[in-house]
């Protein structure tokens, strides 16, 4: 098993707040750019002279690159050092953003989106590794709190940012806003990111990388293809996904120095986080994707109105944040996790019952409550993830979690779209909003899976990181 000792200190006395904020900002840029292009697709299509659905290739290319390259990020950090890889990834992401803004056609935009994905795939996992390796167990909850808010904020802000910029300025500003952020981050990163590296890293597990890349890529392709229906291409992609992932699991369990160490799944708290936690993330991630469409298609709202309504989710996220850690210390991570799942499922059912004549304040209150559950749920999962992982295994653990989280996000959006199509096909609820109502109810049902797995955790799970007596 590969370890990543530091040339300086392995664990600091406390939380390095500046480093945590830097990685959180990088994470925010990565997630924002993964979702912000969707509401601007019609404007991009009009300028390039293509159908709006064709712009989906730029979204898929970004998600595919992230999912394929994240598994190799841990080895690159071991081989070349955390600081060097993080700075290079940040530079690539920033330059690629400029390329996206200047793209003259869809093929060029897709190519620069791939470059963005390369930067994002290495930037966030390596930054998270730097935090995990330099933060003591007792400060881990505070560190995770910094890394949680981008996942809460970016998907909610993206519809508003993309819609407003595309409607009132230019879709190119979606990418231009990354330039000043990237330059500032590069300057700060040179001072804050520690030079963690391994003196004698093992060889790259090329077979493992190729198998994981093939399996993950096929999953993303199949999920994207299902949005337009099941065909030969989707069937082939699903077959490649099953065979590739099965072969990858077999190889990773047998090789002495795997790209990703699946034996870490023996740690119960880590297993629950990366497996059922990814299912929870997939369901919750689908909400900011479906709600703006639900409001526009079902209620006839404008893109800007729908985007502003989504800010209620953000209000719930932020409002509960100061109380999340005290709640976990008082009641335990498992209790907070299960309560978040139950409240989240109830909010999904409430969304399915929304009517266009309902007072706006009631709609916003429901969204805010959903944001509260979203925030506490993400924080609970992220806090318990590394509670029982040995510091020497943080490299593999961070890589595996990042890969499955990215898959959860991508599959969540694809699943949301697929459930809407299913709701339209069965036609059990009439009206333009009917398919969305069906999708919300089915998403609530899917939360049964993480609820069952979470209930199997011991009551003391994660007490070492929360300081709970």
C-alpha positions in Angstrom: 0.0 0.0 0.0 1.4 3.4 -1.0 1.9 6.1 1.6 2.5 9.8 1.1 4.9 11.1 3.8 5.6 14.8 3.8 9.1 16.3 3.5 8.1 18.7 6.3 5.4 17.8 8.8 2.8 15.2 8.2 0.1 16.6 10.5 -0.2 20.2 11.8 -1.2 21.2 15.2 -4.5 22.6 14.0 -6.6 23.5 10.9 -4.8 25.5 8.2 -7.8 27.8 7.4 -6.2 29.5 4.4 -5.4 26.2 2.7 -8.9 24.9 3.4 -10.4 28.1 1.9 -8.2 27.8 -1.2 -9.2 24.2 -1.9 -12.8 25.1 -1.3 -12.6 27.9 -3.9 -11.0 25.5 -6.4 -13.8 23.0 -5.7 -16.4 25.8 -6.2 -15.0 26.6 -9.6 -14.9 23.0 -10.7 -18.5 22.3 -9.7 -19.8 25.6 -11.1 -18.2 25.0 -14.5 -19.7 21.5 -14.5 -23.3 22.8 -14.3 -23.4 26.5 -15.3 -23.3 25.8 -19.0 -26.7 24.0 -19.1 -29.0 27.1 -18.8 -26.8 28.9 -21.4 -27.1 26.0 -23.9 -29.7 27.8 -26.1 -27.6 30.9 -26.4 -24.5 28.9 -27.2 -26.4 26.9 -29.8 -27.8 30.0 -31.4 -24.3 31.5 -31.8 -22.7 28.3 -33.2 -25.7 27.5 -35.4 -26.4 24.1 -33.9 -29.3 22.5 -32.0 -29.4 23.2 -28.3 -29.3 19.5 -27.5 -25.9 19.3 -29.4 -24.3 21.6 -26.8 -24.7 18.6 -24.3 -21.5 17.2 -25.8 -19.5 20.0 -24.0 -21.1 19.1 -20.7 -20.5 15.4 -21.2 -16.9 15.9 -22.2 -16.2 17.8 -19.0 -17.8 15.2 -16.7 -16.2 12.4 -18.6 -12.7 13.8 -18.3 -13.2 14.4 -14.6 -14.4 10.9 -13.9 -11.7 9.3 -15.9 -8.7 11.2 -14.6 -9.6 11.5 -10.9 -8.3 8.0 -10.1 -4.8 8.9 -11.3 -4.6 12.1 -9.2 -3.3 10.3 -6.1 -0.4 8.7 -7.9 0.6 11.9 -9.6 0.6 13.7 -6.2 2.9 10.9 -4.9 5.2 11.1 -7.8 5.5 14.8 -8.4 4.4 16.3 -5.1 1.1 17.9 -4.1 2.2 21.5 -4.6 3.4 21.0 -8.1 0.4 19.0 -9.3 -2.1 21.4 -7.7 -0.4 24.5 -9.2 -0.2 22.8 -12.7 -3.9 21.7 -12.5 -5.0 25.2 -11.5 -3.0 26.8 -14.3 -4.5 24.3 -16.8 -8.0 25.0 -15.6 -7.5 28.8 -15.8 -6.0 28.8 -19.3 -8.7 26.3 -20.5 -11.4 28.7 -19.2 -9.9 31.4 -21.4 -10.0 29.0 -24.3 -13.7 28.2 -23.6 -14.5 31.9 -23.6 -12.8 32.4 -27.0 -14.1 29.3 -28.7 -15.3 30.0 -32.2 -17.4 26.8 -32.6 -18.7 23.8 -30.7 -15.7 21.4 -31.5 -13.3 23.9 -30.1 -15.5 24.5 -27.1 -15.7 20.8 -26.4 -11.9 20.5 -26.7 -11.2 23.3 -24.2 -13.8 21.8 -21.9 -11.7 18.6 -21.9 -8.7 20.7 -20.9 -10.8 22.2 -18.1 -11.8 18.7 -17.0 -8.1 17.7 -16.8 -7.4 20.6 -14.5 -10.4 20.0 -12.4 -9.8 16.3 -12.1 -6.3 16.9 -10.5 -7.0 20.2 -8.7 -9.6 19.2 -6.1 -8.6 15.7 -5.1 -5.0 16.8 -4.7 -6.0 19.8 -2.7 -8.2 17.7 -0.5 -5.3 15.3 0.1 -3.2 18.3 1.2 -5.8 19.1 3.8 -6.3 15.6 5.0 -2.5 15.0 5.4 -2.0 18.2 7.3 -5.0 18.3 9.6 -5.4 16.4 12.9 -8.4 14.2 13.5 -9.8 16.6 16.0 -9.8 19.4 13.5 -11.1 17.3 10.6 -14.8 18.4 11.0 -13.9 22.0 10.6 -11.7 21.3 7.6 -14.6 19.2 6.0 -17.0 22.1 6.7 -14.9 24.3 4.4 -14.9 21.7 1.7 -18.7 21.1 1.9 -20.0 24.5 1.1 -18.9 24.5 -2.6 -20.9 21.4 -3.2 -23.9 23.1 -1.6 -23.5 26.5 -3.2 -22.3 25.9 -6.8 -25.2 23.7 -8.1 -27.7 26.2 -6.6 -26.0 29.3 -7.9 -25.2 27.8 -11.4 -28.8 28.2 -12.9 -28.9 31.8 -11.8 -25.4 32.7 -13.0 -25.8 30.9 -16.3 -29.3 32.2 -17.0 -28.5 35.8 -16.1 -25.2 36.0 -18.0 -26.7 34.3 -21.1 -29.8 36.5 -21.0 -28.3 39.9 -20.2 -24.6 39.7 -21.2 -22.9 36.8 -23.0 -22.5 33.1 -22.3 -18.7 33.7 -22.7 -18.7 35.5 -19.3 -19.5 32.1 -17.8 -15.9 31.1 -18.4 -14.2 34.6 -18.1 -15.2 34.9 -14.5 -12.7 32.1 -13.8 -9.7 34.1 -15.0 -9.3 36.5 -12.0 -10.2 33.8 -9.6 -7.6 31.5 -11.1 -4.9 34.1 -11.1 -5.5 34.9 -7.4 -5.6 31.2 -6.5 -2.3 30.6 -8.2 -0.6 33.4 -6.3 -2.1 32.1 -3.0 -1.4 28.5 -3.7 2.3 29.0 -4.1 2.4 30.1 -0.4 -0.1 27.8 1.2 0.0 24.4 -0.5 2.5 22.2 1.3 5.1 20.1 -0.6 3.8 16.7 0.3 5.5 13.9 -1.7 6.7 10.3 -1.5 10.4 9.8 -1.6 10.1 6.5 -3.6 6.7 6.3 -5.2 5.7 3.0 -6.8 5.0 2.5 -10.5 1.7 3.7 -11.9 -0.9 0.9 -12.1 -1.5 1.3 -15.8 -3.8 -1.7 -16.1 -5.9 -0.5 -13.2 -6.1 3.0 -14.7 -7.2 1.8 -18.1 -9.8 -0.5 -16.7 -11.2 2.2 -14.4 -11.1 4.7 -17.2 -13.0 2.4 -19.5 -15.6 1.4 -17.0 -16.2 5.0 -15.6 -16.3 6.5 -19.1 -18.8 3.9 -20.2 -21.0 4.6 -17.2 -21.1 8.4 -18.1 -21.7 7.7 -21.8 -24.6 5.3 -21.0 -26.1 7.7 -18.5 -26.0 10.6 -21.0 -27.4 8.3 -23.7 -30.4 7.3 -21.7 -31.6 10.9 -21.7 -32.7 10.4 -25.3 -33.8 6.8 -25.0 -32.4 3.2 -24.9 -30.6 2.1 -28.0 -27.7 0.1 -29.3 -25.2 2.7 -28.2 -26.5 2.7 -24.7 -26.6 -1.1 -24.6 -22.9 -1.3 -25.7 -21.9 1.4 -23.2 -23.6 -0.5 -20.4 -21.9 -3.7 -21.4 -18.5 -2.0 -21.4 -19.3 -0.4 -18.1 -20.2 -3.7 -16.4 -17.2 -5.6 -17.9 -14.8 -2.8 -17.3 -15.7 -2.2 -13.7 -15.8 -5.9 -12.9 -12.4 -6.4 -14.4 -11.1 -3.3 -12.5 -12.4 -4.6 -9.2 -10.8 -8.0 -9.7 -7.5 -6.4 -10.7 -7.4 -3.8 -7.9 -8.0 -6.5 -5.3 -5.2 -8.7 -6.6 -2.4 -6.3 -7.5 0.1 -5.5 -4.7 0.2 -1.7 -5.5 -3.2 -0.7 -6.9 -4.1 2.6 -8.3 -7.0 2.7 -5.9 -7.0 0.5 -2.8 -10.5 -1.1 -2.5 -9.5 -2.8 0.7 -10.2 0.5 2.4 -13.9 -0.4 2.0 -13.4 -2.8 4.9 -13.6 0.4 7.1 -17.3 0.6 7.7 -17.6 4.4 8.1 -15.6 4.9 4.9 -17.6 2.3 3.0 -20.9 3.9 4.0 -19.7 7.3 2.9 -18.3 6.3 -0.5 -21.1 3.9 -1.5 -24.4 4.8 0.0 -23.2 8.4 0.5 -22.6 8.6 -3.3 -26.2 7.4 -3.8 -27.4 10.1 -1.4 -25.3 12.7 -3.3 -26.8 11.6 -6.6 -30.4 12.1 -5.4 -29.7 15.4 -3.8 -27.7 16.7 -6.7 -30.6 16.1 -9.0 -32.8 18.6 -7.2 -31.0 21.9 -8.3 -31.1 20.4 -11.8 -34.8 19.6 -11.9 -36.3 22.5 -9.9 -35.5 25.3 -12.4 -36.9 23.2 -15.2 -40.0 22.4 -13.1 -40.6 26.1 -12.4 -40.2 27.1 -16.0 -42.1 24.3 -17.7 -44.7 23.7 -15.0 -45.3 27.2 -13.7 -44.2 29.3 -16.7 -41.5 31.2 -14.8 -38.6 32.9 -16.6 -35.1 31.5 -16.2 -34.2 34.4 -14.0 -37.2 33.9 -11.7 -36.4 30.2 -11.4 -32.8 31.0 -10.7 -33.6 33.5 -8.0 -36.0 31.0 -6.3 -33.1 28.5 -6.1 -31.3 31.0 -3.8 -33.7 29.8 -1.1 -31.8 26.5 -1.1 -28.6 28.4 -0.6 -30.2 30.3 2.3 -31.0 27.0 4.0 -27.5 25.8 3.3 -25.9 28.8 4.9 -28.4 29.3 7.7 -27.8 25.9 9.2 -24.1 25.8 8.7 -23.0 27.3 12.1 -25.3 24.8 13.9 -24.2 21.7 12.0 -21.1 20.8 14.0 -22.8 21.4 17.4 -25.6 19.2 16.2 -23.2 16.4 15.3 -21.5 16.8 18.7 -24.7 16.8 20.6 -26.6 14.0 18.8 -23.9 12.1 16.8 -23.1 12.0 13.1 -25.4 9.0 12.5 -28.5 10.8 13.9 -27.8 13.9 12.0 -27.3 11.9 8.8 -30.5 10.0 9.2 -32.5 13.1 10.0 -31.1 14.8 6.9 -32.2 11.9 4.7 -35.7 11.8 6.2 -36.3 15.6 5.9 -34.8 15.6 2.4 -37.2 12.8 1.3 -40.2 14.7 2.8 -39.1 17.9 1.0 -39.0 16.0 -2.3 -42.5 14.8 -1.8 -43.5 18.4 -0.9 -41.9 19.6 -4.2 -44.1 17.0 -6.1 -47.1 18.6 -4.5 -46.3 22.2 -5.3 -49.0 24.2 -7.2 -48.6 27.3 -9.2 -51.2 29.1 -7.1 -49.3 28.4 -3.9 -48.0 31.5 -2.1 -44.4 32.2 -3.1 -43.3 32.3 0.6 -44.5 28.7 1.0 -42.4 27.6 -2.0 -39.3 29.4 -0.8 -39.8 28.0 2.7 -39.9 24.4 1.3 -36.7 25.1 -0.7 -35.0 26.6 2.3 -35.8 23.5 4.4 -34.5 21.3 1.6 -31.3 23.3 1.7 -31.0 22.8 5.5 -31.3 19.0 5.0 -28.9 19.1 2.1 -26.3 21.0 4.1 -26.4 18.8 7.2 -26.5 15.6 5.1 -23.4 16.5 3.1 -21.5 17.6 6.1 -22.4 14.4 8.1 -21.2 12.2 5.2 -18.0 14.1 4.6 -17.2 14.3 8.3 -17.5 10.6 8.9 -15.7 9.6 5.7 -12.1 9.7 7.0 -12.8 9.3 10.7 -11.4 5.8 10.9 -9.0 5.9 8.0 -5.3 5.6 8.8 -3.3 8.8 7.9 -1.0 6.6 5.7 -4.1 5.6 3.6 -5.5 9.1 3.0 -4.1 9.1 -0.5 -6.1 6.1 -1.7 -9.1 7.1 0.4 -9.3 10.6 -1.0 -8.9 9.3 -4.6 -11.6 6.7 -4.2 -14.0 9.1 -2.6 -13.4 11.8 -5.2 -14.0 9.4 -8.0 -17.3 8.1 -6.6 -18.5 11.5 -5.6 -18.0 12.7 -9.2 -19.8 9.7 -10.5 -22.6 10.4 -8.1 -23.0 14.0 -9.2 -22.9 13.1 -12.9 -25.3 10.2 -12.5 -27.6 12.2 -10.3 -28.3 14.7 -13.1 -28.7 11.9 -15.6 -31.0 10.0 -13.3 -33.1 13.1 -12.8 -33.5 13.6 -16.5 -34.3 9.9 -17.0 -37.0 9.9 -14.3 -38.7 12.9 -15.9 -38.7 11.0 -19.2 -40.2 8.0 -17.3 -42.9 10.2 -15.7 -43.8 11.6 -19.2 -44.0 8.1 -20.6 -46.2 6.6 -17.9 -48.4 9.7 -17.8 -49.8 9.0 -14.3 -49.9 12.8 -13.5 -51.3 15.1 -16.1 -50.0 18.6 -17.1 -46.6 19.9 -18.1 -45.4 19.6 -14.5 -46.6 16.0 -14.2 -43.4 14.3 -15.2 -41.4 16.4 -12.7 -43.8 15.5 -9.9 -43.2 11.8 -10.7 -39.5 12.3 -10.7 -39.5 14.0 -7.3 -41.4 11.2 -5.7 -39.2 8.5 -7.2 -36.1 10.4 -6.0 -37.6 10.4 -2.5 -38.0 6.6 -2.8 -34.4 6.2 -3.8 -33.3 7.8 -0.5 -34.4 4.6 1.2 -31.0 3.0 0.2 -28.7 5.5 2.1 -31.2 5.5 5.0 -30.9 1.8 5.5 -27.1 1.9 5.2 -26.8 4.9 7.5 -29.0 3.2 10.2 -26.5 0.3 10.3 -23.7 2.6 11.4 -22.8 2.5 15.1 -24.1 5.3 17.2 -20.5 6.3 18.0 -19.5 6.6 14.3 -17.3 9.7 13.8 -17.1 10.6 17.5 -13.3 10.9 17.1 -13.6 13.8 14.7 -16.5 15.6 16.3 -15.1 15.4 19.9 -18.5 14.0 21.1 -18.2 12.4 24.5 
